[in-house]
């Protein structure tokens, strides 16, 4: 599927979404909720036999953890390191592709840049078997919840949600792509895997240049310091948002604030306490939990 084909298809789906009932915009597949229009069942079934390559560059993130921001950053890194410019409005999410697009991906030259929001257990097995390198982005759960909430209410293909009910759904994993904590615990088991690089949204916000160096080194893409600085200047969240209209079909929806700490404008004290308890029960004492620096960003 070409970029133009994807744009046409996406526009058609956005139009179709306007006539859909909210209850029809999500469906459950193997116990996990997915958006009906973007990730229909035939897409997910087609992924089972997807063949990974050792030299694929894969970006993984739970929804609203900075995925689209990092898509732009990694594309710039690839362009600067290889001289090959990536110009497409088609996101690299494999679950959005479907049988036709996956066939085109299978014929694409290496290295391929791919991405997903899928739980690690649901990522096609060949990616683990080939030991394909994966960049995994996480964000503190409170800001992730807030960003996900606003995304649902701005994106026509997702149902509108009320804050209190969405908070409850997020806490029990009854949201698109499943439980934040289930994703985190599954990735925690891979913290020592040399083929997986973990970077947090908060780390990238604090020192984007450092993150760019880490990512380029991890993917064996060589950059000069001047290239690192150029990518940094072009890849601030503000800069990405300003050019998002040309970078993505729903760029104005994808990029909202990109702030750390916006949860304080939404959480009640009781909701904050419930999230604290969930984090302490599930991630406190883990390596990923320490990397998220929960006390600094969520208390």
C-alpha positions as CSV (number, residue, x, y, z in Angstrom):
1,X,0.0,0.0,0.0
2,X,1.4,3.3,-1.0
3,X,1.3,6.5,1.1
4,X,-1.4,7.9,-1.2
5,X,-3.4,4.6,-0.9
6,X,-3.1,4.8,2.9
7,X,-4.2,8.4,3.0
8,X,-7.3,7.6,0.9
9,X,-8.1,4.6,3.0
10,X,-7.7,6.5,6.2
11,X,-9.9,9.4,5.0
12,X,-12.6,6.8,4.1
13,X,-12.4,5.3,7.6
14,X,-12.6,8.6,9.3
15,X,-15.7,9.4,7.2
16,X,-17.2,6.0,8.0
17,X,-16.5,6.5,11.7
18,X,-18.8,9.6,11.8
19,X,-21.8,7.3,11.0
20,X,-20.8,4.6,13.5
21,X,-22.2,4.1,17.0
22,X,-19.6,4.4,19.8
23,X,-20.2,0.9,20.9
24,X,-19.3,-0.4,17.4
25,X,-15.9,1.4,17.3
26,X,-14.1,-1.2,19.4
27,X,-14.2,-5.0,19.4
28,X,-12.5,-7.7,21.4
29,X,-9.9,-10.1,19.8
30,X,-8.3,-12.8,22.0
31,X,-9.4,-10.9,25.1
32,X,-8.0,-7.5,24.1
33,X,-9.9,-4.5,22.7
34,X,-8.9,-3.0,19.4
35,X,-10.4,-0.2,17.2
36,X,-12.7,-1.9,14.7
37,X,-11.8,0.3,11.7
38,X,-8.1,0.5,12.1
39,X,-7.3,-3.0,13.4
40,X,-10.0,-5.3,12.1
41,X,-9.7,-9.1,12.8
42,X,-8.3,-9.9,9.3
43,X,-5.4,-7.5,10.1
44,X,-4.5,-9.2,13.3
45,X,-4.9,-12.7,11.8
46,X,-2.6,-11.8,9.0
47,X,0.1,-10.7,11.4
48,X,0.6,-14.3,12.7
49,X,2.6,-15.3,9.7
50,X,4.5,-12.0,9.2
51,X,8.1,-12.6,8.6
52,X,10.5,-10.4,10.4
53,X,14.1,-9.6,9.3
54,X,17.1,-9.4,11.5
55,X,17.8,-5.9,10.3
56,X,14.3,-4.5,10.8
57,X,14.1,-1.4,13.0
58,X,11.1,-1.8,15.3
59,X,9.5,0.8,17.5
60,X,7.2,-0.5,20.2
61,X,5.1,1.6,22.7
62,X,1.8,1.3,24.6
63,X,-0.6,3.8,23.2
64,X,0.1,7.5,24.0
65,X,3.6,6.9,25.4
66,X,5.2,9.0,22.7
67,X,5.0,6.6,19.8
68,X,4.3,9.1,17.0
69,X,6.9,11.5,18.4
70,X,9.5,8.8,18.1
71,X,8.3,7.7,14.7
72,X,9.4,11.2,13.5
73,X,12.7,11.0,15.4
74,X,13.7,7.6,14.1
75,X,12.8,8.5,10.5
76,X,15.1,11.6,10.8
77,X,17.9,9.4,12.3
78,X,17.5,7.0,9.3
79,X,17.5,9.8,6.8
80,X,20.6,11.4,8.3
81,X,22.5,8.2,8.7
82,X,21.7,6.6,5.3
83,X,20.8,9.5,3.1
84,X,17.5,7.8,2.3
85,X,14.6,10.2,3.0
86,X,11.4,8.7,4.3
87,X,8.4,10.6,3.1
88,X,5.1,9.0,4.0
89,X,1.9,9.7,5.9
90,X,1.5,6.0,6.5
91,X,2.3,5.1,10.2
92,X,4.5,2.1,10.6
93,X,2.0,0.3,12.9
94,X,1.9,-3.3,11.6
95,X,-1.6,-3.9,13.1
96,X,-3.0,-1.1,10.8
97,X,-1.6,-2.7,7.6
98,X,-3.8,-5.6,6.7
99,X,-3.0,-8.4,4.2
100,X,-2.4,-6.2,1.2
101,X,-0.1,-3.8,2.9
102,X,1.8,-6.6,4.6
103,X,2.5,-8.1,1.2
104,X,4.0,-4.8,0.1
105,X,6.0,-4.7,3.3
106,X,7.3,-8.2,2.7
107,X,8.7,-7.0,-0.7
108,X,10.2,-3.8,0.7
109,X,14.0,-3.4,0.7
110,X,15.9,-3.5,4.0
111,X,16.1,-2.0,6.4
112,X,12.4,-1.7,7.1
113,X,11.1,0.7,9.8
114,X,8.1,-0.9,11.6
115,X,6.1,-0.2,14.7
116,X,3.4,-1.5,17.0
117,X,1.3,-1.0,20.1
118,X,0.9,-4.7,20.5
119,X,1.6,-6.6,23.8
120,X,5.0,-8.4,23.4
121,X,3.2,-11.7,23.5
122,X,1.1,-10.7,20.5
123,X,3.9,-9.3,18.3
124,X,4.5,-11.8,15.5
125,X,6.8,-14.6,16.8
126,X,9.3,-14.2,14.0
127,X,10.4,-10.8,15.5
128,X,11.5,-12.6,18.7
129,X,12.9,-15.6,16.8
130,X,15.0,-13.4,14.5
131,X,16.2,-11.4,17.5
132,X,15.1,-8.2,15.7
133,X,16.1,-5.0,17.5
134,X,13.2,-3.3,19.3
135,X,13.1,0.3,20.7
136,X,10.5,0.2,23.5
137,X,9.1,3.6,24.8
138,X,7.2,3.8,28.1
139,X,5.6,6.8,29.9
140,X,4.4,7.2,33.4
141,X,1.0,5.7,33.8
142,X,-0.8,8.9,35.0
143,X,0.2,11.0,32.0
144,X,-0.4,8.0,29.7
145,X,-4.0,7.7,31.0
146,X,-4.7,11.4,30.5
147,X,-3.3,11.5,27.0
148,X,-5.3,8.3,26.1
149,X,-8.4,9.9,27.4
150,X,-8.1,13.0,25.3
151,X,-7.1,10.9,22.2
152,X,-10.3,8.9,22.5
153,X,-12.4,12.1,22.5
154,X,-10.5,13.7,19.6
155,X,-10.2,10.7,17.3
156,X,-13.4,9.8,15.3
157,X,-12.5,6.1,15.0
158,X,-12.5,5.7,18.8
159,X,-15.5,6.1,21.1
160,X,-16.1,9.2,23.2
161,X,-15.4,8.6,26.8
162,X,-16.1,10.2,30.2
163,X,-13.2,10.8,32.5
164,X,-14.4,8.7,35.5
165,X,-15.5,5.7,33.4
166,X,-12.3,5.8,31.3
167,X,-10.2,6.0,34.5
168,X,-11.9,2.8,35.7
169,X,-11.5,1.1,32.3
170,X,-7.8,2.0,32.1
171,X,-7.1,0.7,35.5
172,X,-8.7,-2.7,34.7
173,X,-7.2,-2.9,31.2
174,X,-10.5,-2.5,29.4
175,X,-9.1,-0.1,26.8
176,X,-7.6,-0.4,23.3
177,X,-4.5,-2.7,23.2
178,X,-5.2,-3.9,26.8
179,X,-3.7,-3.2,30.1
180,X,-0.8,-0.7,30.6
181,X,0.4,-2.8,33.5
182,X,0.3,-6.1,31.6
183,X,2.4,-4.5,28.9
184,X,4.9,-3.2,31.4
185,X,5.2,-6.5,33.3
186,X,5.7,-8.4,30.1
187,X,8.5,-6.0,28.9
188,X,10.0,-6.1,32.4
189,X,11.0,-9.7,31.7
190,X,13.0,-8.5,28.7
191,X,15.0,-5.8,30.4
192,X,18.2,-7.7,30.0
193,X,17.6,-8.5,26.4
194,X,20.5,-6.9,24.3
195,X,18.1,-6.6,21.4
196,X,15.7,-4.4,23.3
197,X,16.4,-0.7,24.2
198,X,14.1,0.8,26.8
199,X,13.7,4.6,26.8
200,X,11.1,6.6,28.7
201,X,9.1,9.6,27.5
202,X,10.3,11.6,30.5
203,X,14.0,10.8,29.7
204,X,13.5,12.0,26.1
205,X,11.7,15.2,27.3
206,X,14.6,16.0,29.6
207,X,17.5,15.2,27.2
208,X,16.4,14.5,23.7
209,X,20.0,14.7,22.3
210,X,21.1,11.9,24.7
211,X,18.1,9.8,23.6
212,X,18.9,10.3,19.9
213,X,22.5,9.2,20.5
214,X,21.2,6.1,22.4
215,X,18.7,5.2,19.7
216,X,21.1,5.7,16.7
217,X,23.8,3.6,18.4
218,X,21.3,0.8,19.3
219,X,20.2,0.6,15.7
220,X,23.8,0.8,14.4
221,X,23.1,4.1,12.6
222,X,26.1,6.4,12.7
223,X,25.5,10.1,13.3
224,X,27.8,13.1,13.7
225,X,27.3,15.4,16.7
226,X,26.1,18.1,14.3
227,X,23.5,15.6,12.9
228,X,22.4,14.8,16.5
229,X,21.9,18.5,17.3
230,X,20.0,19.1,14.0
231,X,17.7,16.2,14.6
232,X,17.2,17.4,18.2
233,X,16.2,20.9,17.1
234,X,13.8,19.5,14.5
235,X,12.3,16.9,16.9
236,X,11.1,18.8,19.9
237,X,7.5,18.0,20.6
238,X,6.5,21.6,19.6
239,X,8.4,21.3,16.3
240,X,6.8,17.9,15.5
241,X,3.3,19.2,16.3
242,X,3.8,22.2,14.0
243,X,4.7,20.0,11.0
244,X,2.4,17.1,11.9
245,X,-0.2,18.2,9.3
246,X,2.2,17.2,6.6
247,X,3.5,14.2,8.4
248,X,0.3,12.3,9.3
249,X,-3.3,12.2,8.1
250,X,-4.5,13.0,11.7
251,X,-1.5,14.8,12.9
252,X,-3.6,17.5,14.7
253,X,-5.2,14.7,16.7
254,X,-2.1,12.7,17.5
255,X,0.0,15.6,18.9
256,X,-1.7,17.3,21.9
257,X,0.5,18.7,24.7
258,X,3.3,16.3,25.1
259,X,3.8,17.5,28.7
260,X,5.0,15.7,31.8
261,X,2.7,16.2,34.8
262,X,-0.6,17.1,33.1
263,X,-2.2,14.4,35.2
264,X,-2.3,16.8,38.0
265,X,-5.0,18.8,36.1
266,X,-7.3,15.7,35.8
267,X,-6.8,13.2,38.7
268,X,-8.8,13.5,41.9
269,X,-6.9,12.7,45.1
270,X,-8.7,9.3,45.3
271,X,-7.8,8.4,41.7
272,X,-4.2,9.4,42.3
273,X,-4.2,7.1,45.3
274,X,-5.6,4.2,43.3
275,X,-3.0,4.6,40.7
276,X,-0.2,4.8,43.3
277,X,-1.5,1.5,44.8
278,X,-1.6,-0.2,41.4
279,X,1.9,0.9,40.6
280,X,3.2,-0.2,44.0
281,X,1.5,-3.6,43.7
282,X,2.7,-4.3,40.1
283,X,5.8,-2.3,39.2
284,X,7.5,-1.1,42.4
285,X,10.8,-2.8,42.9
286,X,11.1,-3.8,39.2
287,X,13.8,-2.5,36.9
288,X,11.2,-0.9,34.6
289,X,9.5,0.6,37.6
290,X,12.7,2.2,38.7
291,X,13.3,3.5,35.2
292,X,9.9,5.2,35.1
293,X,10.9,7.2,38.3
294,X,7.3,7.1,39.5
295,X,8.0,9.1,42.7
296,X,9.4,12.0,40.7
297,X,6.7,12.2,38.0
298,X,3.6,10.8,39.7
299,X,3.7,12.0,43.3
